[in-house]
């Protein structure tokens, strides 16, 4: 009998016993193509020698030193490398252990910034419906997925949620993508004005929405308009790149493709590529200086922040992405994955939309393509696709509740950056079969 408290109490899971490039191997020797990188984590696959060597080397030096007493060479080096490649005025790096911690740090920093600036009335955070920012109370409060929020509602903090930028569902007939992008962004200004500009501290959004909506990119011009609105009202822009960042969409930071830079950025997942748990919150020099020239103390912290071994792994992962020209590979292989998905699944009567950027792709399923009507949630389609794909040797990330937290089904794909052409064909082939199997049952 296992004493592990699993994610789901009524499932018996295979035991992962090995990794080989884009594959995970269970204790029976069965191989699984990792088509989602776990949860958009394993960007370098599961056996990268450069990262493994960096971890071993750091363990031989020092495993842990609490940041209340020491900094470390790996933390300093990783911060330098991130800032050297970060957009805009991002200048400081706060290392944590994952995405939820990064979001919590961002929310608390935004609040403390305004307190230090002498504007304590700025307390409101605006986010978007169908977003996901993590599972801690603050991060879950910012998230807009009702299924994840529902049972914890009495515990959640009061935050505003505007409609997402979701062209497949919300763009009007005859409306250009650019016009829709501006219209969707203007919802932010409406909410700022409703709350009172002097009371709003920040707006948080994912440049490409991941788990809850299935690789939904912003419409053209959306984030430029968002940036303008934030600047007009003195509102901080927080971009959550935990899932879509670190090269996943074809640029190191996903927001680069939208031509904007945030005041605060959250990263994780691909930063450690699964080799160590690590995330980071990045902020501009202006935000940092407000703290350093004020109280001098960010009232926040975690025991394992800046962990030397995790930082060494993160530096090795980031170096690999940059030095091996993997950003260009993500663009090339992402285009191939998109093309193969459209060739194989595009004509399918129950595939409504294929979307995404780079090696971050989503497939939305519908019961009727013309009306875009979703399947009955009681059918559990996403779960059945996940099960059928896994049985056939493919790890993918299907989710339900795509539209409003209850209705809609999608499949999220985020394979390792090293995926080959043949493996893309394998992925699409197994996925197609899994969809058919799930629909048949």
Secondary structure, 3 states (H helix, E strand, C coil): CCCCCCCCCCCCCCCEEEEECCEEEECCCCEEEECCHHHHCCCCCCCCHHHHHHHHHHHHHCCCCCCCCCCCHHHHHHHHHHHHCCCCCEEEEEEECCHHHHHHHHHHHHHHHHHHCCCCCCCEEEEECCCCCCCCHHHHHHCCCHHHHHHHHHHCCCCEEECCCCHHHHCCCCCCHHHHHHHHHHHHHHHHHHHCHHHEEEEEECCEECCCCCCEECCCCHHHHHHHHHHHHCCEEEEECCCCCCCCCCCCCHHHHHCCCCCEEEECHHHCCCCCCCEEEEEEHHHHHHHHCCCCCCCCCCCCCCCHHHHHHHHHHHHHHHHCCHHHHHHHHHHHHHHHHHHHCCCCCCEEEEEEECCEEEEEECCECCCCECCCHHHCHHHHHHHHHHHCCEECEEEECCCCCCCCEEEEECCCCCCCHHHHHHHHHHHHHHHHHHHHC
